[in-house]
Amino acid sequence: MACVSFHLAFYTWCSTNRKGQEKNKRKLNCVKINGTDGFSPSKVDLLSQNGLAITSVDSEANVCITKEQFRQNIPTKKQLVDPFRQGVIIEEEVRYKQTVVIRSNEVGPDKTATIESILNLLQETALNHVWMSGLLGDGFGATHGMMRNNLIWVVSRMQVQVDHYPIWGEVMEIDTWVGSSGKNGMRRDWLLGSKATGVVFARATSTWVMMNQRTRRLSKMPDEVRAEISPWFIDKQAIKEESPEKIDKLDDNARYVNSDLKPKRSDLDMNHHVNNVKYVRWMLEAIPHEFLENHQLTNITLEYRRECGSSDVVQSLCEPQQLELISAGIQQNNYSCLNGYSFSSGILEGNGLLGPLNQWPFSYTHLLQIKGDAKNEEIVRGKTKWKKKLISSQFSP
């Protein structure tokens, strides 16, 4: 008797459950997205997987989910505070400051942020600055005037100086602002510092010009674009360059060569060319691993020549330079103290280091070029300066 009651109850539950499923299915078939006709539950599942939540479904009326209900629109007016990005506009409402936390995927084996991570943070805060200005169009940092003229920004020169590398979990503040650079360029500067102490860890400066997105040629700055961005200009520099250092071009006789570097789809940015941070990674990969293990990058200067596409094959050239003794404060008549030492692969060799020698910077010259049957085309020239890693920089977990 109990068995019969169980089967009867189970049959009743199944029947009721099927009716409920059919009712829910009919409701889902009534859902509309952006005014389209009803769609199948599989499409609802797909939307749900993409983060689109349907809070209620009415079987008597179609439910319409518009883009504005699940996408954050680009601001059309200036915003002074962005609580989601922890950003704020300061200094006469033109300078931008943002708080960032160094994440675990942004540090290397020594538990400090990599130079690529720092460059990515600088790029992100620059874009967030434009976002809060209300000038951002639908492009990669392009204003509304630039979009109307089919223009995009490209960086022509960049320099980054690093005194200290932040560690995992460290809370940092990044200040960024823009200024004029000649008639057709724009300068952007950054300061990266500790939020707790205010100590500046790194500073950077860059020069940007405009390129026509269709012809891929450099363009003059239209008057309407100048009118958009010039109210944001500040006459201030994070790095003062009296005369920018010239970077010599390397040839095929360079000491280190890394060939057959091929861009991946993930290396492309919204402008469909290789992101400039990827160039830095290719440049550093040509330096001997033993050197990278024991030295820390303190300065990098980049001169961009042309863009790199997804089908290009890239070659990375690298040449070590002698120690910059004069800039390290060593007088020319004291060079004799280096007797018995030789410079090989950019590393000081011998029976030991004489006092402060382990603090002296080393320098490398770099070149990225596109390999091909025709003359190799330059992508970017670079120069890096290094110092010996200190034991105190090897942070423990």
Buried (B, 14 or more C-beta within 10 A) or exposed (E): EEEEEEEEEEEEEEEEEEEEEEEEEEBBBBBBBEEEEEBEEEBBEEBEEEEBEBEEBEEEEBBEBEEEEEEEEEBEEEBEEBEEBBBBBEEEEBBBBBEBEBEEEBBBEBBBBBBBBBBBBBBBBBEBBBBBBBBBBEBBBBBBBBBEBBBBBBBBBBBBBBEBBBBBEBEBBBBBBBBBBEEBBBBBBBBBBBBEEEEBBBBBBBBBBBBEBEEEEBBEBBEEBBEBBEEBBBEEEBBEEEEEEEBEEBEEEBBBBBEEBEBEEEBBEEBEBBBBBBBBBBBBBBBBEEBBEEBBBBBBBBBBBBBBEEEBBBBBBBBBBEBEBEEEEBEEEEEEEBEEBEBEBBBBEEEEEEEEBBEBBBBBBBBBBBEEEEEBEBBBBBBBBBBBBEEEEEEEE
